[in-house]
Amino acid sequence: MPDMGAMPMAGPPGGAPEGAPAGPSFKIIHSPLDSLGKILADLDLKTFVENNFGSDPADLANKIWVMYGGSESELGAGKKGQRKEKPESEDPTEQEKIQDEEYNRTRETRWERLPEGVSIDEITTPDAIEKTLISGGFNLAKSFAKPAAASTVEKWEKIANKADEDGNYKFADKLLEVVRDVYSL
């Protein structure tokens, strides 16, 4: 076996330096955010909803509205975007570096990711964001809760059926009763 020296045991060599901020868990959008869908994808909606679980959808919509340059009172023009459609470099590696730097630089000024000269109030409304959060949150909950619960119930039902086959009728009936009470939506 070759000498591993001080190489780390997990992860590829040359990864992020120790103490560096973790990269996003989603694909970064480098084009101007010219639609509500792109804005919510840029936000990483799934993580945002998980981190704000239990919050009022109207409050979350307002939070997103303000993050992307809308006024807190929802009156008046929002802050204008600065992202251009054309690449700044012909070299793909250099362009990716420029885009990553822009993404990191605009973490606190996300409205700059909107198309140049366009504000969020020209793209969407707080009401549209709220409705999307409500329907998206419901679908997100359904997609995570139902399959997991269904597969869990299925496993417990198999155990109950095995107990029933072995003559443990009371145990099987009680197990099915508890499982169905816990996992019914």
LUMKE-253360 format. One line per field, with one value per residue: x, y, z of N, C-alpha, C in turn; residue number from 1; residue in one letter. Coordinates in nm, 2 decimals. Atoms other than C-alpha are relative to their C-alpha. Last residue first. Layout:
N
n.x: (X | ...)
n.y: (Y | ...)
n.z: (Z | ...)
ca.x: (X | ...)
ca.y: (Y | ...)
ca.z: (Z | ...)
c.x: (X | ...)
c.y: (Y | ...)
c.z: (Z | ...)
n: (NUM | ...)
res: (A | ...)
% end
This chain:
185
n.x: (-0.01 | 0.11 | -0.04 | -0.12 | 0.03 | 0.10 | -0.07 | -0.10 | 0.08 | 0.07 | -0.10 | -0.05 | 0.11 | 0.02 | -0.12 | 0.02 | 0.11 | 0.00 | 0.10 | -0.05 | -0.03 | 0.13 | 0.05 | -0.09 | 0.05 | 0.13 | -0.03 | -0.07 | 0.11 | 0.07 | -0.09 | -0.01 | 0.13 | -0.01 | -0.09 | 0.06 | 0.10 | -0.06 | -0.08 | 0.08 | 0.07 | -0.09 | -0.10 | 0.06 | 0.03 | -0.13 | -0.05 | 0.09 | -0.02 | -0.13 | 0.01 | 0.10 | -0.05 | -0.10 | 0.07 | 0.07 | -0.11 | -0.04 | 0.12 | -0.01 | 0.06 | 0.10 | 0.00 | 0.03 | 0.14 | 0.09 | 0.02 | 0.13 | 0.11 | -0.05 | -0.05 | 0.11 | 0.01 | -0.09 | 0.07 | 0.05 | 0.06 | 0.08 | 0.08 | 0.14 | 0.00 | -0.05 | 0.10 | 0.12 | -0.04 | -0.01 | 0.14 | 0.07 | -0.06 | 0.05 | 0.14 | -0.01 | -0.05 | 0.10 | -0.06 | 0.02 | -0.12 | -0.10 | -0.12 | -0.12 | 0.02 | 0.01 | -0.05 | -0.12 | -0.10 | -0.02 | -0.14 | -0.10 | -0.08 | -0.11 | 0.04 | 0.06 | 0.14 | 0.07 | 0.01 | 0.13 | 0.01 | -0.02 | -0.13 | -0.11 | 0.02 | -0.06 | -0.14 | -0.05 | 0.01 | -0.10 | -0.13 | 0.00 | -0.04 | 0.11 | 0.02 | 0.10 | 0.12 | 0.11 | -0.06 | -0.04 | 0.12 | 0.07 | -0.08 | 0.01 | 0.12 | 0.00 | 0.01 | -0.12 | -0.11 | 0.02 | -0.03 | -0.15 | -0.07 | 0.02 | 0.13 | 0.11 | 0.12 | 0.08 | 0.07 | -0.09 | 0.05 | 0.01 | -0.06 | 0.08 | 0.04 | 0.14 | 0.07 | 0.05 | 0.14 | 0.07 | 0.05 | 0.06 | -0.09 | 0.01 | 0.14 | 0.03 | -0.10 | -0.11 | 0.01 | 0.13 | 0.06 | 0.12 | 0.12 | 0.10 | -0.05 | 0.11 | 0.00 | -0.08 | 0.08)
n.y: (-0.15 | -0.05 | -0.04 | -0.09 | -0.12 | -0.08 | -0.05 | -0.11 | -0.11 | -0.07 | -0.06 | -0.12 | -0.10 | -0.05 | -0.08 | -0.13 | -0.08 | -0.11 | 0.02 | 0.08 | 0.13 | 0.06 | 0.04 | 0.11 | 0.12 | 0.04 | 0.06 | 0.13 | 0.09 | 0.04 | 0.09 | 0.12 | 0.07 | 0.04 | 0.11 | 0.11 | 0.06 | 0.06 | 0.12 | 0.11 | 0.07 | 0.06 | 0.08 | 0.13 | 0.08 | 0.04 | 0.11 | 0.12 | 0.06 | 0.07 | 0.12 | 0.09 | 0.07 | 0.10 | 0.11 | 0.07 | 0.07 | 0.11 | 0.09 | 0.08 | -0.08 | 0.07 | 0.14 | 0.01 | -0.03 | 0.12 | 0.03 | 0.06 | -0.10 | -0.14 | -0.05 | -0.02 | 0.12 | -0.03 | -0.07 | 0.09 | -0.10 | -0.09 | 0.07 | -0.05 | -0.15 | -0.01 | 0.07 | -0.09 | -0.12 | 0.05 | 0.02 | -0.13 | -0.07 | 0.07 | -0.04 | -0.13 | 0.01 | 0.06 | 0.12 | 0.10 | 0.06 | -0.10 | 0.04 | 0.04 | 0.13 | -0.01 | 0.11 | -0.04 | 0.10 | 0.05 | -0.03 | 0.08 | 0.08 | -0.07 | -0.12 | 0.05 | -0.04 | 0.07 | -0.08 | -0.06 | -0.14 | -0.02 | 0.06 | -0.10 | -0.12 | 0.03 | 0.01 | -0.14 | -0.07 | 0.06 | -0.06 | -0.15 | -0.01 | -0.04 | -0.14 | -0.05 | 0.08 | -0.09 | -0.09 | 0.08 | 0.04 | -0.12 | -0.03 | 0.12 | 0.00 | 0.14 | 0.00 | -0.07 | 0.10 | 0.10 | -0.07 | -0.02 | 0.13 | 0.05 | 0.06 | -0.07 | 0.06 | -0.09 | -0.09 | -0.12 | -0.06 | -0.15 | -0.06 | 0.00 | 0.13 | 0.02 | -0.04 | 0.11 | 0.02 | -0.07 | -0.13 | 0.01 | -0.02 | -0.13 | -0.04 | -0.13 | -0.10 | -0.01 | -0.12 | -0.02 | 0.13 | 0.03 | -0.02 | -0.08 | -0.13 | -0.10 | -0.09 | -0.12 | -0.12)
n.z: (0.02 | 0.08 | 0.13 | 0.01 | -0.07 | 0.08 | 0.12 | -0.03 | -0.05 | 0.11 | 0.08 | -0.07 | 0.00 | 0.14 | 0.03 | -0.07 | 0.06 | -0.09 | -0.10 | -0.11 | 0.05 | 0.02 | -0.13 | -0.04 | 0.07 | -0.06 | -0.14 | 0.02 | 0.04 | -0.13 | -0.07 | 0.07 | -0.03 | -0.14 | 0.00 | 0.07 | -0.08 | -0.12 | 0.03 | 0.05 | -0.10 | -0.10 | 0.06 | 0.06 | -0.12 | -0.06 | 0.08 | -0.01 | -0.13 | 0.00 | 0.08 | -0.05 | -0.12 | 0.04 | 0.05 | -0.11 | -0.08 | 0.09 | 0.00 | -0.13 | -0.11 | -0.08 | 0.02 | 0.14 | 0.02 | -0.02 | -0.14 | -0.03 | 0.01 | -0.01 | 0.12 | 0.09 | 0.09 | 0.11 | 0.11 | 0.10 | 0.09 | -0.08 | -0.10 | -0.01 | -0.04 | -0.14 | -0.09 | 0.00 | -0.08 | -0.14 | -0.05 | -0.02 | -0.11 | -0.12 | -0.02 | -0.06 | -0.13 | -0.09 | -0.06 | 0.10 | 0.05 | -0.01 | -0.09 | 0.08 | 0.07 | 0.15 | 0.08 | 0.07 | 0.02 | 0.13 | 0.05 | -0.06 | 0.09 | 0.06 | 0.07 | 0.12 | -0.01 | -0.11 | -0.12 | -0.02 | 0.03 | 0.14 | 0.03 | -0.05 | 0.07 | 0.13 | -0.02 | -0.02 | 0.13 | 0.08 | -0.05 | 0.04 | 0.14 | 0.08 | 0.02 | -0.09 | -0.02 | -0.05 | -0.10 | -0.12 | -0.07 | -0.06 | -0.12 | -0.09 | -0.07 | -0.05 | -0.15 | -0.05 | 0.01 | -0.10 | -0.13 | -0.01 | -0.01 | -0.14 | -0.03 | 0.06 | -0.07 | -0.08 | 0.09 | 0.03 | 0.13 | 0.01 | 0.12 | 0.12 | 0.02 | 0.00 | 0.12 | 0.08 | -0.01 | 0.11 | -0.05 | -0.13 | -0.11 | -0.07 | -0.03 | 0.05 | -0.04 | 0.10 | 0.09 | 0.07 | 0.03 | -0.07 | 0.08 | -0.07 | -0.06 | 0.01 | -0.12 | 0.00 | 0.00)
ca.x: (-5.22 | -5.22 | -4.88 | -4.92 | -5.28 | -5.21 | -4.89 | -5.06 | -5.36 | -5.14 | -4.92 | -5.22 | -5.37 | -5.04 | -4.97 | -5.33 | -5.29 | -4.95 | -5.02 | -4.70 | -4.88 | -5.02 | -4.67 | -4.55 | -4.85 | -4.76 | -4.40 | -4.51 | -4.75 | -4.46 | -4.26 | -4.55 | -4.62 | -4.26 | -4.28 | -4.60 | -4.46 | -4.15 | -4.34 | -4.60 | -4.38 | -4.12 | -4.32 | -4.63 | -4.43 | -4.27 | -4.61 | -4.76 | -4.46 | -4.47 | -4.84 | -4.80 | -4.47 | -4.60 | -4.90 | -4.68 | -4.44 | -4.74 | -4.88 | -4.53 | -4.55 | -4.34 | -4.10 | -4.13 | -4.16 | -3.84 | -3.64 | -3.50 | -3.21 | -2.97 | -3.15 | -3.18 | -2.87 | -2.81 | -3.13 | -2.93 | -2.74 | -2.63 | -2.51 | -2.40 | -2.02 | -2.04 | -2.25 | -2.03 | -1.71 | -1.87 | -1.97 | -1.62 | -1.46 | -1.70 | -1.62 | -1.24 | -1.29 | -1.52 | -1.27 | -1.48 | -1.51 | -1.78 | -2.06 | -2.37 | -2.70 | -2.60 | -2.67 | -2.72 | -3.06 | -3.25 | -3.37 | -3.75 | -3.99 | -4.25 | -4.48 | -4.42 | -4.36 | -4.03 | -3.93 | -3.84 | -3.47 | -3.44 | -3.40 | -3.69 | -3.93 | -3.79 | -3.87 | -4.21 | -4.29 | -4.17 | -4.39 | -4.69 | -4.61 | -4.62 | -4.33 | -4.36 | -4.04 | -3.81 | -3.49 | -3.68 | -3.85 | -3.52 | -3.35 | -3.62 | -3.63 | -3.27 | -3.28 | -3.15 | -3.42 | -3.68 | -3.55 | -3.53 | -3.89 | -4.01 | -3.87 | -3.59 | -3.30 | -3.02 | -2.81 | -2.56 | -2.80 | -2.61 | -2.70 | -2.79 | -2.62 | -2.44 | -2.07 | -1.95 | -1.76 | -1.39 | -1.26 | -1.04 | -0.97 | -1.23 | -1.12 | -0.77 | -0.76 | -1.09 | -1.30 | -1.22 | -0.89 | -0.70 | -0.35 | -0.08 | 0.14 | -0.07 | 0.23 | 0.14 | 0.00)
ca.y: (1.21 | 0.86 | 0.75 | 0.74 | 0.60 | 0.35 | 0.22 | 0.20 | -0.01 | -0.23 | -0.31 | -0.38 | -0.62 | -0.80 | -0.83 | -0.96 | -1.22 | -1.36 | -1.69 | -1.70 | -1.59 | -1.29 | -1.20 | -1.22 | -1.00 | -0.75 | -0.74 | -0.69 | -0.41 | -0.24 | -0.24 | -0.10 | 0.17 | 0.28 | 0.29 | 0.49 | 0.73 | 0.79 | 0.83 | 1.06 | 1.29 | 1.41 | 1.47 | 1.58 | 1.84 | 1.98 | 1.99 | 2.18 | 2.41 | 2.48 | 2.56 | 2.79 | 2.93 | 3.00 | 3.18 | 3.39 | 3.48 | 3.58 | 3.80 | 3.96 | 4.06 | 3.95 | 4.06 | 4.44 | 4.46 | 4.27 | 4.55 | 4.57 | 4.79 | 4.50 | 4.17 | 4.06 | 3.93 | 4.28 | 4.22 | 3.96 | 4.23 | 4.03 | 3.73 | 3.95 | 3.92 | 3.53 | 3.52 | 3.78 | 3.58 | 3.26 | 3.44 | 3.58 | 3.24 | 3.07 | 3.33 | 3.27 | 2.90 | 2.96 | 3.20 | 3.45 | 3.67 | 3.91 | 3.68 | 3.86 | 3.86 | 4.13 | 4.13 | 4.47 | 4.46 | 4.77 | 4.83 | 4.83 | 5.10 | 5.23 | 5.05 | 4.69 | 4.85 | 4.66 | 4.78 | 4.51 | 4.45 | 4.07 | 4.01 | 4.25 | 4.03 | 3.71 | 3.85 | 3.97 | 3.62 | 3.46 | 3.70 | 3.62 | 3.24 | 3.26 | 3.08 | 2.72 | 2.61 | 2.90 | 2.70 | 2.42 | 2.68 | 2.85 | 2.51 | 2.40 | 2.75 | 2.76 | 3.14 | 3.12 | 2.86 | 3.10 | 3.39 | 3.17 | 3.06 | 3.41 | 3.52 | 3.73 | 3.63 | 3.72 | 3.42 | 3.27 | 3.04 | 2.84 | 2.47 | 2.36 | 2.27 | 2.60 | 2.60 | 2.57 | 2.87 | 2.82 | 2.71 | 2.44 | 2.50 | 2.37 | 2.05 | 2.01 | 1.64 | 1.47 | 1.38 | 1.15 | 1.01 | 1.34 | 1.32 | 1.36 | 1.08 | 0.82 | 0.59 | 0.34 | 0.00)
ca.z: (0.78 | 0.93 | 1.05 | 1.42 | 1.44 | 1.16 | 1.33 | 1.67 | 1.54 | 1.33 | 1.63 | 1.85 | 1.60 | 1.55 | 1.92 | 1.98 | 1.70 | 1.80 | 1.62 | 1.42 | 1.10 | 1.29 | 1.40 | 1.04 | 0.93 | 1.20 | 1.09 | 0.73 | 0.84 | 1.02 | 0.69 | 0.49 | 0.75 | 0.72 | 0.34 | 0.35 | 0.61 | 0.41 | 0.09 | 0.24 | 0.44 | 0.20 | -0.12 | 0.07 | 0.28 | -0.04 | -0.21 | 0.08 | 0.10 | -0.27 | -0.26 | 0.03 | -0.08 | -0.43 | -0.29 | -0.07 | -0.36 | -0.58 | -0.30 | -0.25 | -0.62 | -0.92 | -1.19 | -1.22 | -0.84 | -0.82 | -0.98 | -1.33 | -1.45 | -1.51 | -1.46 | -1.10 | -0.93 | -0.78 | -0.58 | -0.38 | -0.18 | 0.13 | -0.07 | -0.35 | -0.32 | -0.31 | -0.63 | -0.81 | -0.71 | -0.85 | -1.17 | -1.22 | -1.16 | -1.40 | -1.66 | -1.61 | -1.67 | -1.97 | -2.14 | -2.34 | -2.04 | -1.92 | -2.03 | -2.18 | -1.99 | -1.74 | -1.37 | -1.21 | -1.05 | -0.94 | -0.59 | -0.55 | -0.65 | -0.40 | -0.16 | -0.03 | 0.31 | 0.33 | -0.02 | -0.26 | -0.32 | -0.35 | 0.03 | 0.09 | -0.12 | 0.03 | 0.38 | 0.27 | 0.14 | 0.46 | 0.66 | 0.44 | 0.47 | 0.85 | 1.01 | 1.12 | 0.95 | 0.87 | 0.82 | 0.64 | 0.42 | 0.33 | 0.27 | 0.02 | -0.14 | -0.24 | -0.27 | -0.63 | -0.70 | -0.56 | -0.77 | -1.08 | -1.04 | -0.97 | -1.30 | -1.44 | -1.21 | -1.45 | -1.56 | -1.32 | -1.14 | -0.88 | -0.86 | -0.51 | -0.18 | -0.18 | -0.10 | 0.26 | 0.39 | 0.42 | 0.76 | 0.62 | 0.25 | 0.01 | -0.17 | -0.31 | -0.25 | -0.29 | 0.01 | 0.30 | 0.43 | 0.42 | 0.29 | 0.55 | 0.43 | 0.23 | 0.18 | -0.09 | 0.00)
c.x: (-0.14 | 0.01 | -0.12 | 0.02 | 0.12 | -0.04 | -0.10 | 0.06 | 0.09 | -0.08 | -0.06 | 0.10 | 0.04 | -0.10 | -0.02 | 0.12 | -0.02 | -0.10 | 0.00 | -0.09 | 0.05 | 0.02 | -0.13 | -0.05 | 0.08 | -0.05 | -0.13 | 0.03 | 0.06 | -0.11 | -0.07 | 0.09 | 0.01 | -0.12 | 0.02 | 0.10 | -0.06 | -0.10 | 0.07 | 0.08 | -0.07 | -0.08 | 0.09 | 0.11 | -0.06 | -0.03 | 0.13 | 0.05 | -0.09 | 0.02 | 0.12 | -0.02 | -0.10 | 0.05 | 0.09 | -0.08 | -0.07 | 0.10 | 0.04 | -0.12 | 0.02 | -0.06 | -0.11 | -0.01 | -0.04 | -0.14 | -0.10 | -0.01 | -0.14 | -0.12 | 0.03 | 0.05 | -0.11 | 0.01 | 0.10 | -0.07 | -0.06 | -0.08 | -0.09 | -0.09 | -0.14 | -0.01 | 0.04 | -0.10 | -0.12 | 0.03 | 0.00 | -0.14 | -0.07 | 0.05 | -0.06 | -0.15 | 0.00 | 0.05 | -0.10 | 0.06 | -0.03 | 0.13 | 0.10 | 0.11 | 0.13 | -0.01 | -0.02 | 0.06 | 0.11 | 0.11 | 0.02 | 0.14 | 0.11 | 0.09 | 0.13 | -0.05 | -0.07 | -0.15 | -0.07 | 0.00 | -0.13 | -0.03 | 0.04 | 0.14 | 0.11 | -0.01 | 0.08 | 0.15 | 0.06 | 0.01 | 0.12 | 0.13 | 0.00 | 0.04 | -0.12 | -0.02 | -0.09 | -0.13 | -0.10 | 0.06 | 0.04 | -0.12 | -0.06 | 0.07 | -0.02 | -0.12 | 0.03 | 0.00 | 0.13 | 0.11 | -0.01 | 0.03 | 0.15 | 0.07 | 0.00 | -0.13 | -0.13 | -0.13 | -0.08 | -0.07 | 0.09 | -0.05 | -0.01 | 0.08 | -0.09 | -0.03 | -0.15 | -0.07 | -0.05 | -0.15 | -0.07 | -0.05 | -0.08 | 0.10 | 0.01 | -0.14 | -0.03 | 0.10 | 0.12 | 0.00 | -0.13 | -0.06 | -0.12 | -0.12 | -0.11 | 0.05 | -0.10 | -0.01 | 0.09)
c.y: (0.06 | 0.15 | 0.04 | 0.05 | 0.10 | 0.13 | 0.09 | 0.06 | 0.12 | 0.12 | 0.08 | 0.08 | 0.13 | 0.10 | 0.06 | 0.10 | 0.14 | 0.10 | 0.11 | -0.02 | -0.09 | -0.15 | -0.07 | -0.04 | -0.12 | -0.12 | -0.04 | -0.07 | -0.14 | -0.10 | -0.05 | -0.10 | -0.14 | -0.09 | -0.06 | -0.12 | -0.13 | -0.07 | -0.07 | -0.13 | -0.13 | -0.09 | -0.06 | -0.09 | -0.14 | -0.10 | -0.06 | -0.11 | -0.12 | -0.07 | -0.08 | -0.12 | -0.09 | -0.08 | -0.12 | -0.12 | -0.08 | -0.09 | -0.13 | -0.10 | -0.09 | 0.09 | -0.08 | -0.15 | 0.00 | 0.03 | -0.11 | -0.02 | -0.04 | 0.10 | 0.15 | 0.06 | 0.01 | -0.12 | 0.03 | 0.07 | -0.08 | 0.10 | 0.09 | -0.08 | 0.05 | 0.15 | 0.02 | -0.06 | 0.09 | 0.12 | -0.05 | -0.02 | 0.13 | 0.07 | -0.06 | 0.05 | 0.14 | -0.01 | -0.06 | -0.14 | -0.11 | -0.05 | 0.11 | -0.04 | -0.05 | -0.14 | 0.01 | -0.11 | 0.05 | -0.11 | -0.07 | 0.03 | -0.08 | -0.10 | 0.06 | 0.12 | -0.05 | 0.03 | -0.07 | 0.09 | 0.07 | 0.14 | 0.03 | -0.05 | 0.11 | 0.13 | -0.03 | -0.01 | 0.14 | 0.07 | -0.05 | 0.06 | 0.15 | 0.02 | 0.03 | 0.15 | 0.06 | -0.08 | 0.09 | 0.09 | -0.09 | -0.04 | 0.12 | 0.03 | -0.11 | -0.02 | -0.13 | 0.00 | 0.06 | -0.11 | -0.11 | 0.06 | 0.00 | -0.13 | -0.04 | -0.06 | 0.07 | -0.06 | 0.10 | 0.09 | 0.12 | 0.04 | 0.15 | 0.06 | -0.01 | -0.15 | -0.03 | 0.05 | -0.11 | -0.03 | 0.08 | 0.14 | -0.01 | 0.00 | 0.14 | 0.05 | 0.13 | 0.09 | 0.01 | 0.12 | 0.01 | -0.14 | -0.03 | 0.02 | 0.07 | 0.13 | 0.11 | 0.09 | 0.12)
c.z: (-0.02 | -0.01 | -0.09 | -0.14 | -0.02 | 0.07 | -0.08 | -0.12 | 0.03 | 0.04 | -0.12 | -0.08 | 0.06 | -0.01 | -0.14 | -0.03 | 0.08 | -0.04 | 0.10 | 0.11 | 0.11 | -0.05 | 0.00 | 0.14 | 0.05 | -0.06 | 0.06 | 0.13 | -0.03 | -0.03 | 0.13 | 0.08 | -0.06 | 0.04 | 0.14 | 0.01 | -0.06 | 0.09 | 0.12 | -0.03 | -0.05 | 0.10 | 0.10 | -0.05 | -0.05 | 0.12 | 0.05 | -0.08 | 0.02 | 0.13 | -0.01 | -0.08 | 0.06 | 0.12 | -0.05 | -0.05 | 0.11 | 0.07 | -0.08 | 0.01 | 0.13 | 0.10 | 0.06 | -0.04 | -0.15 | -0.02 | 0.02 | 0.15 | 0.04 | -0.02 | 0.01 | -0.13 | -0.10 | -0.10 | -0.12 | -0.11 | -0.12 | -0.09 | 0.08 | 0.09 | 0.02 | 0.04 | 0.14 | 0.10 | 0.01 | 0.10 | 0.15 | 0.05 | 0.03 | 0.13 | 0.12 | 0.02 | 0.07 | 0.15 | 0.10 | 0.05 | -0.10 | -0.05 | -0.01 | 0.10 | -0.06 | -0.06 | -0.15 | -0.08 | -0.08 | -0.01 | -0.13 | -0.05 | 0.08 | -0.08 | -0.06 | -0.09 | -0.12 | 0.01 | 0.11 | 0.13 | 0.01 | -0.04 | -0.15 | -0.04 | 0.03 | -0.08 | -0.13 | 0.02 | 0.01 | -0.14 | -0.08 | 0.05 | -0.04 | -0.14 | -0.09 | -0.01 | 0.10 | 0.03 | 0.07 | 0.11 | 0.12 | 0.08 | 0.07 | 0.13 | 0.10 | 0.10 | 0.06 | 0.16 | 0.05 | -0.01 | 0.11 | 0.13 | 0.02 | 0.02 | 0.14 | 0.02 | -0.05 | 0.05 | 0.09 | -0.10 | -0.03 | -0.13 | 0.00 | -0.11 | -0.13 | -0.03 | 0.01 | -0.13 | -0.09 | 0.01 | -0.11 | 0.04 | 0.13 | 0.11 | 0.06 | 0.02 | -0.07 | 0.05 | -0.09 | -0.09 | -0.07 | -0.05 | 0.08 | -0.08 | 0.07 | 0.06 | -0.02 | 0.12 | 0.00)
n: (185 | 184 | 183 | 182 | 181 | 180 | 179 | 178 | 177 | 176 | 175 | 174 | 173 | 172 | 171 | 170 | 169 | 168 | 167 | 166 | 165 | 164 | 163 | 162 | 161 | 160 | 159 | 158 | 157 | 156 | 155 | 154 | 153 | 152 | 151 | 150 | 149 | 148 | 147 | 146 | 145 | 144 | 143 | 142 | 141 | 140 | 139 | 138 | 137 | 136 | 135 | 134 | 133 | 132 | 131 | 130 | 129 | 128 | 127 | 126 | 125 | 124 | 123 | 122 | 121 | 120 | 119 | 118 | 117 | 116 | 115 | 114 | 113 | 112 | 111 | 110 | 109 | 108 | 107 | 106 | 105 | 104 | 103 | 102 | 101 | 100 | 99 | 98 | 97 | 96 | 95 | 94 | 93 | 92 | 91 | 90 | 89 | 88 | 87 | 86 | 85 | 84 | 83 | 82 | 81 | 80 | 79 | 78 | 77 | 76 | 75 | 74 | 73 | 72 | 71 | 70 | 69 | 68 | 67 | 66 | 65 | 64 | 63 | 62 | 61 | 60 | 59 | 58 | 57 | 56 | 55 | 54 | 53 | 52 | 51 | 50 | 49 | 48 | 47 | 46 | 45 | 44 | 43 | 42 | 41 | 40 | 39 | 38 | 37 | 36 | 35 | 34 | 33 | 32 | 31 | 30 | 29 | 28 | 27 | 26 | 25 | 24 | 23 | 22 | 21 | 20 | 19 | 18 | 17 | 16 | 15 | 14 | 13 | 12 | 11 | 10 | 9 | 8 | 7 | 6 | 5 | 4 | 3 | 2 | 1)
res: (L | S | Y | V | D | R | V | V | E | L | L | K | D | A | F | K | Y | N | G | D | E | D | A | K | N | A | I | K | E | W | K | E | V | T | S | A | A | A | P | K | A | F | S | K | A | L | N | F | G | G | S | I | L | T | K | E | I | A | D | P | T | T | I | E | D | I | S | V | G | E | P | L | R | E | W | R | T | E | R | T | R | N | Y | E | E | D | Q | I | K | E | Q | E | T | P | D | E | S | E | P | K | E | K | R | Q | G | K | K | G | A | G | L | E | S | E | S | G | G | Y | M | V | W | I | K | N | A | L | D | A | P | D | S | G | F | N | N | E | V | F | T | K | L | D | L | D | A | L | I | K | G | L | S | D | L | P | S | H | I | I | K | F | S | P | G | A | P | A | G | E | P | A | G | G | P | P | G | A | M | P | M | A | G | M | D | P | M)
% end
